[in-house]
Amino acid sequence: MRPALSHTDSASSTNKAAHAAFVPIGMVTVLLGPLLPMLSARWSLNYAQAGTLFTAQFLGATIGTGLSGPIVSRWGYRFAIITGLFAMVIGVGTLPFSSRFPGLICIFSYGIGLGLSIPAANLLVAAMNADRRSAALSLLNFSWSVGAVACPFIVAVAAKVDQIRPFLVALAGFLLLVLLAIASLRSFVEPAVEPILERKNEQPNALLAHGSWRSLFILAALFFLYVGAENAFGGWIASYAQGLGSSSPTLSVMTPSFFYAALMVGRWSTTLVLKKTSEITAARAGLLLAFMGMAGLIFSRALPSVLSSVSVAGLGLAAVYPITISRFAYEFGPAASRLGSVMFTMANLGGSFLPWAVGFSSHEFNNLGVGLSVPLAATGLMLLLFHLYARNLSPAPA
């Protein structure tokens, strides 16, 4: 007879399941960026039309996020994660066989999957690691970064040998294998969540726990701006590098990998940095570094300076999102499972709007560098918001 697993073993297995899911999720999240030059050529898209592909992905993610909270409350974190993975299997697996408008539906489909699974996995890990949320979430997003770093490299190699279609089918198969592994895991722990109650007399203030309305609005704006800035910047840098007329088109397609590799290194090192400094100080310093990197990219005219600028920007952004999620989970306690839908919806609206704004402004001015001032401005605004948030700060977690 097999001995029963301890709670510690079960918690460890649950954390590992979230990390395993976040590797292919990272690949799917950034997939559109390295594919964009090829899809634009294949479907004859200008900058503004290419920007609508990001809108399709993040509108789908917004819908998925809106569904994630009720699904987690009713059926648990695991069901939300595997349902999201299934939507990604369908979207990614059918994309290589699609023309422009069916392709938009495919991108929309895997966007729904991202919206379902990303909030569920983040809030699951936050709930499982209440005594070290920022560090645990940084490590989870490190796993996301592993997939995000690998994706542009694999796309570049697949494009060079004209094997994009087999790559996308293989990625769909990878997602399916992870889905089946998580579905069959016997030791998965479902942390308690606050149920969704249909009570007409429920007061809105009851949802806020010990957080304030001002903190809620600032954090919602940070979710919107961060995801928008990261995806606007990461999604367009391959096109920007290719537009410089580099003699190495394969390296241009790989450019996002340098950005996501810097994110990955930064998220790993965040666990060490947070032992020496506060969350807010780390976030402010990171945003200042990211602002410098993004400004450097806009003035770059050669591929080496592009690669160094995107690496600086990625390193600077690394700690910002995990810290934002951590502060949200700490401030709003058990209500985070319900308010999380609002926060991650704001994140996906930012991911939908800012990359589109880059494409639109680039098309209007016929200059992608002008468009990339959008994530630069968003980063500067986040720096201001963290300053305002610090003045309204709840006591930091021990």
C-alpha positions as CSV (number, residue, x, y, z in Angstrom):
1,M,0.0,0.0,0.0
2,R,1.4,3.4,-1.1
3,P,2.0,5.8,1.9
4,A,-0.1,8.9,2.0
5,L,1.6,12.1,0.9
6,S,2.3,14.7,3.5
7,H,0.8,18.2,3.1
8,T,4.3,19.5,2.4
9,D,4.8,17.0,-0.4
10,S,1.4,17.8,-1.9
11,A,2.2,21.5,-1.7
12,S,5.5,20.9,-3.4
13,S,3.8,18.9,-6.2
14,T,1.2,21.7,-6.7
15,N,3.9,24.3,-7.0
16,K,5.8,22.1,-9.5
17,A,2.6,21.7,-11.5
18,A,2.2,25.5,-11.7
19,H,5.8,25.9,-12.8
20,A,5.4,23.1,-15.4
21,A,2.4,24.9,-16.9
22,F,4.1,28.2,-17.0
23,V,6.9,27.1,-19.3
24,P,4.7,26.5,-22.4
25,I,2.4,29.4,-21.2
26,G,5.5,31.6,-21.5
27,M,6.1,30.4,-25.1
28,V,2.5,31.0,-26.1
29,T,2.4,34.5,-24.5
30,V,5.3,35.8,-26.6
31,L,4.7,33.6,-29.7
32,L,3.1,36.4,-31.7
33,G,6.2,38.7,-31.4
34,P,8.7,36.5,-33.3
35,L,6.0,35.3,-35.7
36,L,4.8,38.8,-36.5
37,P,7.2,39.6,-39.4
38,M,6.3,36.3,-41.1
39,L,2.6,36.7,-40.5
40,S,2.7,40.3,-41.7
41,A,4.4,39.1,-44.9
42,R,2.1,36.1,-45.4
43,W,-1.1,38.0,-44.8
44,S,0.1,41.4,-46.3
45,L,-0.4,43.4,-43.1
46,N,0.7,47.0,-42.4
47,Y,1.7,48.2,-39.0
48,A,-1.8,49.1,-37.9
49,Q,-3.3,45.7,-39.2
50,A,-0.5,43.8,-37.5
51,G,-1.3,45.5,-34.2
52,T,-4.8,44.0,-34.4
53,L,-3.3,40.6,-33.9
54,F,-2.1,41.6,-30.4
55,T,-5.6,43.0,-29.8
56,A,-7.2,39.7,-30.7
57,Q,-4.8,37.8,-28.3
58,F,-5.4,40.1,-25.4
59,L,-9.2,40.6,-25.9
60,G,-9.3,36.8,-25.7
61,A,-7.2,36.9,-22.6
62,T,-9.5,39.5,-21.1
63,I,-12.5,37.2,-21.6
64,G,-10.6,34.3,-20.2
65,T,-9.6,36.4,-17.2
66,G,-13.2,37.4,-16.6
67,L,-14.1,33.7,-16.5
68,S,-11.1,32.7,-14.4
69,G,-12.4,34.0,-11.1
70,P,-15.9,32.3,-11.2
71,I,-14.3,29.1,-12.5
72,V,-11.7,29.0,-9.7
73,S,-14.3,29.8,-7.1
74,R,-16.6,27.0,-8.4
75,W,-14.3,24.3,-9.6
76,G,-10.8,25.2,-8.3
77,Y,-7.5,26.3,-9.6
78,R,-6.6,23.1,-11.4
79,F,-9.7,23.1,-13.5
80,A,-9.1,26.7,-14.6
81,I,-5.4,25.9,-15.5
82,I,-6.2,22.8,-17.6
83,T,-9.2,24.5,-19.3
84,G,-6.8,27.3,-20.3
85,L,-4.2,24.9,-21.6
86,F,-6.9,23.1,-23.7
87,A,-7.9,26.4,-25.3
88,M,-4.2,27.0,-26.1
89,V,-3.9,23.6,-27.7
90,I,-6.8,24.4,-30.0
91,G,-5.6,27.9,-30.9
92,V,-1.9,27.1,-31.4
93,G,-2.5,23.8,-33.2
94,T,-4.8,25.3,-35.8
95,L,-3.0,28.5,-36.4
96,P,-0.5,27.2,-39.0
97,F,-3.3,25.9,-41.2
98,S,-5.3,29.2,-41.1
99,S,-5.5,32.3,-43.4
100,R,-5.8,35.8,-42.0
101,F,-9.3,35.9,-40.4
102,P,-9.4,32.3,-39.2
103,G,-5.9,33.0,-37.9
104,L,-7.3,35.9,-35.8
105,I,-9.8,33.4,-34.3
106,C,-6.9,31.0,-33.4
107,I,-5.0,33.9,-31.7
108,F,-8.1,34.9,-29.9
109,S,-8.6,31.2,-28.8
110,Y,-5.2,30.9,-27.2
111,G,-5.6,34.3,-25.7
112,I,-8.7,33.0,-23.8
113,G,-6.5,30.1,-22.6
114,L,-3.8,32.5,-21.3
115,G,-6.5,34.5,-19.5
116,L,-7.8,31.4,-17.8
117,S,-4.6,29.9,-16.7
118,I,-2.2,32.8,-15.9
119,P,-4.3,34.4,-13.1
120,A,-5.2,30.9,-11.7
121,A,-1.6,29.8,-11.5
122,N,-0.4,33.2,-10.0
123,L,-3.0,33.2,-7.3
124,L,-2.5,29.5,-6.6
125,V,1.2,30.1,-6.0
126,A,0.5,33.2,-3.9
127,A,-1.9,31.2,-1.7
128,M,0.4,28.3,-1.3
129,N,3.4,30.5,-0.3
130,A,1.8,33.2,1.9
131,D,5.0,33.7,3.9
132,R,7.1,34.5,0.8
133,R,4.8,35.6,-1.9
134,S,7.2,37.9,-3.9
135,A,10.0,35.3,-4.0
136,A,7.6,32.5,-5.0
137,L,5.9,34.5,-7.7
138,S,9.3,35.7,-9.0
139,L,10.3,32.0,-9.3
140,L,7.0,31.2,-11.0
141,N,7.5,34.0,-13.5
142,F,11.1,32.7,-13.9
143,S,9.6,29.5,-15.3
144,W,7.4,31.7,-17.6
145,S,10.6,33.4,-18.8
146,V,12.2,30.1,-19.6
147,G,9.4,29.5,-22.2
148,A,9.5,33.1,-23.3
149,V,13.3,33.0,-23.9
150,A,13.2,29.7,-25.8
151,C,10.3,30.6,-28.1
152,P,12.0,33.3,-30.4
153,F,15.1,31.1,-30.7
154,I,13.0,28.1,-31.8
155,V,10.9,30.2,-34.1
156,A,14.0,31.7,-35.8
157,V,15.5,28.2,-36.3
158,A,12.2,26.8,-37.6
159,A,11.8,29.8,-40.0
160,K,15.3,29.3,-41.3
161,V,14.6,25.7,-42.3
162,D,10.9,26.5,-43.3
163,Q,9.4,24.4,-40.5
164,I,7.1,26.9,-38.7
165,R,4.1,24.6,-39.2
166,P,5.7,21.5,-37.5
167,F,6.9,23.8,-34.7
168,L,3.4,25.1,-33.9
169,V,2.0,21.6,-34.0
170,A,4.7,20.4,-31.7
171,L,4.1,23.3,-29.3
172,A,0.4,22.3,-29.2
173,G,1.4,18.7,-28.4
174,F,3.7,20.0,-25.6
175,L,0.7,21.9,-24.1
176,L,-1.4,18.8,-24.3
177,L,1.2,16.7,-22.5
178,V,1.4,19.2,-19.7
179,L,-2.4,19.4,-19.5
180,L,-2.7,15.6,-19.1
181,A,0.1,15.5,-16.5
182,I,-1.6,18.2,-14.3
183,A,-5.0,16.5,-14.8
184,S,-3.7,13.2,-13.6
185,L,-1.8,14.6,-10.6
186,R,-3.2,13.0,-7.4
187,S,-1.4,15.2,-4.9
188,F,-2.7,18.6,-6.2
189,V,-3.7,20.9,-3.4
190,E,-6.6,23.3,-3.8
191,P,-6.2,26.2,-1.4
192,A,-9.4,27.7,0.0
193,V,-10.9,30.6,-2.0
194,E,-13.5,33.0,-1.1
195,P,-16.7,31.8,-2.9
196,I,-18.7,34.0,-5.2
197,L,-21.8,34.9,-3.3
198,E,-24.9,36.2,-5.1
199,R,-26.0,38.5,-2.3
200,K,-27.7,41.8,-3.2
201,N,-26.9,43.3,0.2
202,E,-23.1,42.5,0.0
203,Q,-21.2,45.8,0.5
204,P,-18.4,46.6,-1.9
205,N,-16.1,47.5,1.0
206,A,-16.3,43.9,2.3
207,L,-14.3,42.9,-0.7
208,L,-11.4,45.2,0.1
209,A,-10.3,43.3,3.3
210,H,-7.7,45.7,4.8
211,G,-6.7,47.3,1.5
212,S,-8.0,50.8,0.5
213,W,-9.8,51.9,-2.6
214,R,-6.8,54.1,-3.5
215,S,-4.5,51.1,-3.4
216,L,-7.0,49.2,-5.5
217,F,-7.0,51.9,-8.2
218,I,-3.2,52.3,-8.2
219,L,-2.6,48.6,-8.4
220,A,-5.2,48.2,-11.2
221,A,-3.4,50.9,-13.2
222,L,-0.1,49.2,-12.6
223,F,-1.5,45.9,-13.9
224,F,-2.8,47.7,-17.0
225,L,0.4,49.5,-17.7
226,Y,2.9,46.7,-16.9
227,V,1.4,44.0,-19.1
228,G,0.7,46.6,-21.8
229,A,4.3,47.9,-21.7
230,E,5.9,44.4,-21.6
231,N,3.9,43.1,-24.5
232,A,4.1,46.3,-26.6
233,F,7.9,46.3,-26.2
234,G,8.5,42.6,-26.4
235,G,6.0,42.1,-29.2
236,W,7.5,44.7,-31.6
237,I,11.2,44.5,-31.1
238,A,11.7,41.8,-33.7
239,S,10.0,43.9,-36.3
240,Y,12.1,46.9,-35.2
241,A,15.3,45.0,-35.4
242,Q,14.3,43.6,-38.9
243,G,13.5,47.2,-40.0
244,L,17.1,48.3,-39.4
245,G,18.1,46.2,-42.4
246,S,20.4,43.8,-40.5
247,S,22.5,41.4,-42.5
248,S,21.3,38.6,-40.1
249,P,17.5,38.3,-40.3
250,T,17.6,35.2,-38.1
251,L,19.3,37.2,-35.3
252,S,16.6,39.9,-35.8
253,V,13.9,37.3,-35.1
254,M,15.8,36.2,-32.0
255,T,15.9,39.7,-30.6
256,P,12.9,39.1,-28.2
257,S,14.9,36.3,-26.6
258,F,17.4,38.7,-25.3
259,F,14.6,40.7,-23.7
260,Y,13.0,37.7,-22.1
261,A,16.4,36.2,-21.1
262,A,17.0,39.4,-19.2
263,L,13.6,39.1,-17.6
264,M,14.4,35.5,-16.6
265,V,17.7,36.5,-15.0
266,G,16.1,39.4,-13.3
267,R,13.3,37.3,-11.8
268,W,15.8,34.7,-10.5
269,S,17.9,37.4,-8.9
270,T,14.8,39.2,-7.5
271,T,14.6,36.5,-4.7
272,L,18.1,37.6,-3.6
273,V,17.5,41.3,-4.1
274,L,14.4,41.2,-1.9
275,K,16.4,39.9,1.0
276,K,18.4,43.2,1.0
277,T,15.8,45.8,0.1
278,S,12.0,46.5,0.1
279,E,9.6,45.6,-2.6
280,I,8.8,49.2,-3.5
281,T,12.5,50.2,-3.7
282,A,13.2,47.2,-6.0
283,A,10.3,48.1,-8.2
284,R,11.3,51.7,-8.5
285,A,14.9,51.0,-9.3
286,G,13.8,48.4,-11.9
287,L,11.4,50.8,-13.7
288,L,14.1,53.5,-13.9
289,L,16.5,50.9,-15.5
290,A,13.7,49.8,-17.9
291,F,13.0,53.4,-18.9
292,M,16.7,53.9,-19.8
293,G,16.7,50.6,-21.8
294,M,13.6,51.5,-23.8
295,A,14.9,55.0,-24.5
296,G,18.1,53.5,-25.7
297,L,16.3,51.2,-28.1
298,I,14.4,54.1,-29.7
299,F,17.8,55.8,-30.5
300,S,19.5,52.5,-31.6
301,R,20.5,52.3,-35.3
302,A,22.4,49.0,-35.2
303,L,21.7,45.5,-34.0
304,P,24.3,45.4,-31.2
305,S,22.8,48.5,-29.6
306,V,19.3,47.0,-30.0
307,L,20.3,43.9,-28.2
308,S,22.0,45.7,-25.3
309,S,19.0,48.1,-25.0
310,V,16.4,45.4,-24.9
311,S,18.5,43.4,-22.3
312,V,18.6,46.4,-20.0
313,A,14.9,47.0,-20.4
314,G,14.1,43.3,-19.6
315,L,16.4,43.3,-16.5
316,G,14.6,46.4,-15.3
317,L,11.1,45.1,-15.7
318,A,11.8,41.7,-14.2
319,A,10.7,42.4,-10.6
320,V,7.9,44.8,-11.3
321,Y,5.1,42.3,-12.1
322,P,5.7,39.8,-9.3
323,I,6.0,42.6,-6.8
324,T,2.7,44.1,-8.1
325,I,0.9,40.7,-7.7
326,S,2.5,40.2,-4.3
327,R,1.3,43.6,-3.0
328,F,-2.2,42.9,-4.4
329,A,-2.4,39.5,-2.7
330,Y,-1.1,40.9,0.6
331,E,-3.3,43.9,0.7
332,F,-6.6,42.2,-0.2
333,G,-6.1,38.8,1.5
334,P,-8.9,36.2,0.8
335,A,-10.7,38.7,-1.4
336,A,-7.8,38.5,-3.9
337,S,-9.4,35.4,-5.5
338,R,-12.4,37.6,-6.5
339,L,-10.7,40.9,-7.1
340,G,-8.0,39.0,-9.1
341,S,-10.4,38.9,-12.0
342,V,-10.6,42.7,-12.1
343,M,-6.8,43.0,-11.8
344,F,-5.9,40.5,-14.5
345,T,-8.7,41.9,-16.7
346,M,-7.0,45.3,-16.4
347,A,-3.7,43.6,-17.3
348,N,-5.1,42.0,-20.4
349,L,-6.8,45.3,-21.5
350,G,-3.4,46.9,-21.3
351,G,-1.9,44.0,-23.3
352,S,-4.6,44.6,-25.9
353,F,-4.4,48.3,-26.1
354,L,-0.7,49.3,-25.8
355,P,0.7,47.0,-28.5
356,W,-2.1,48.1,-30.8
357,A,-1.2,51.8,-30.0
358,V,2.4,51.0,-31.0
359,G,1.1,49.7,-34.4
360,F,-1.3,52.6,-34.9
361,S,1.2,55.4,-34.1
362,S,3.9,53.7,-36.1
363,H,1.6,53.5,-39.1
364,E,0.5,57.2,-38.7
365,F,4.1,58.4,-38.5
366,N,5.6,55.7,-40.7
367,N,8.2,55.1,-38.0
368,L,8.2,52.2,-35.6
369,G,10.6,54.1,-33.3
370,V,7.8,56.6,-32.7
371,G,5.4,53.8,-31.8
372,L,7.8,52.4,-29.3
373,S,7.5,55.6,-27.3
374,V,4.2,54.1,-26.1
375,P,5.8,51.5,-23.7
376,L,8.4,54.1,-22.8
377,A,5.7,56.5,-21.6
378,A,3.9,53.7,-19.8
379,T,7.1,52.8,-17.9
380,G,7.5,56.4,-16.8
381,L,3.9,56.5,-15.6
382,M,4.4,53.3,-13.6
383,L,7.4,54.9,-11.8
384,L,5.1,57.8,-10.8
385,L,2.4,55.4,-9.6
386,F,4.8,53.4,-7.4
387,H,5.7,56.7,-5.8
388,L,2.0,57.4,-5.1
389,Y,1.5,53.9,-3.9
390,A,4.4,54.1,-1.4
391,R,2.8,57.1,0.2
392,N,-0.4,55.0,0.7
393,L,1.4,51.8,1.6
394,S,0.2,49.2,4.0
395,P,2.8,47.7,6.3
396,A,5.1,45.5,4.4
397,P,4.9,41.7,4.9
398,A,7.4,40.2,7.3
